[in-house]
Amino acid sequence: MAEAIVTPPDGGERFERENRVVTILGDLPQLSANVIEFDSSFEVGPHRHDDHVDAFYVLEGEVEFTLDDGTVRAGPGTFVAAAPGTLHGFRTNGPGRARVLNLHAPDAGFADSIRGR
């Protein structure tokens, strides 16, 4: 039987790192949802995934996404999705921290990698 996941405001599994905080809101084999808060010293360099979509919804701040066809600066309310095989990476130039909702479909082990498993 399928499970339902309900995560209340300020809920989820929170993992504080040196220059970022990742909160797992929920994970199923088909999808994981995470909030990533990060400052300008954190960067995910350009990379590709062959097995899942990596999608982002900017909640706060300005995020610079590197994509196959160039760089996009994205503010709150912007949605970016990298289909399997698409080059993508992201960072912020500040000021302050940025926050994104990050979705992986399917999860492809991402939530467990955050947990250090």
N, C-alpha and C positions, 0 to 999 in steps of 0.2 A: 504494500500500500504506500502511496506517496505521502510525503511529509509536507506540512506547511511550516514556514519559518516566519515568525513575527519578532522583529527587533524594535523595542521602544526607543524613543529619543534618548540619546546619550547611552544607548546599549551597544552590544556587540563585544567582540574580543579585541582589546586595544593593545597594540604593540608599539612601545616608544623606542625609537632609534635615535642615533646622534642628531640627525638633521631632518627627521620626518617622524610622523606618527601614522601608522596604518591601523585602521579599525575594520575588522571583518564583520560585516553586517549579516551575512548569511552565505552558506555555501552548500550547493547541491552538485551532483556530478554534472548536471547540465548548465549550471550558472553559479558564479560567485560574484558577490557585490561587496565592495570595499570603499572606504573613504581614506584618501591619502592626503595628509596635510604636510607641506614641505616648504623649506626655505631655499634661498638661492644657492646654497652649497650642495643641494641634492639635484642630481640629474640622472635620467635614464637615457643612456645613449641609444642611437638608432639601432634597431634590431627587427627581426621578423619572427613570427610564430607560424608554423605550418599547420597547427592543430586547433587553433581557436581564434575567435574574434576578440580583440582587445579594444574596449570602448571607454570613453571618458565624457563626463558631463562636468563642466567647470562650475563649481559652487561659489568660490571666492577667489579674488586675485586675478592676475593675468598669467596665463600659461602659454609658453611657446612650444608648439608641436613641430617636430621634424617629420615630414612625410615624404613619400616617393617623389612627389612633384614640387617640393619646396617646404618652406617654413610658414606656419600660420600662427599668428598671435590671437589668442582666444580669451575673452572675458567671461564673466558669469552668464550662464544661460546657453553657452555654446556646447554643442555635442560633436564629438569626433569619434569615429569608429574605424579601426584598421582591420580589414578583412584578412583572413589567413593569407600569408605571403606578402603582405604590405609592409613596407619599411615604416617604422614609427619610433619616436622617442619624445621625451618632454622634459621641460625645466621651467623655472620662473626666474625672472630678473628682479623680482621684488617690485615695489617695496613690500616688505612684510612677507607673510606666508601665503601660499595658495592652497586651495582645497579642491579636490576633484572626487567625484563619484566614479569609481573604476569598476567596469563589468568585464568578466571573462566568460565567454560562452563557447564551448563548455568550460568548466573550471580548469581542466587539464593539469591539476595538481598545484595551481597557484596558491590557494588558501593554505595548503599544507606547507608550501615553501615559506610563507610568511610565518607560520608557526615554528619553522625550523625543523620540520620533519623530513 
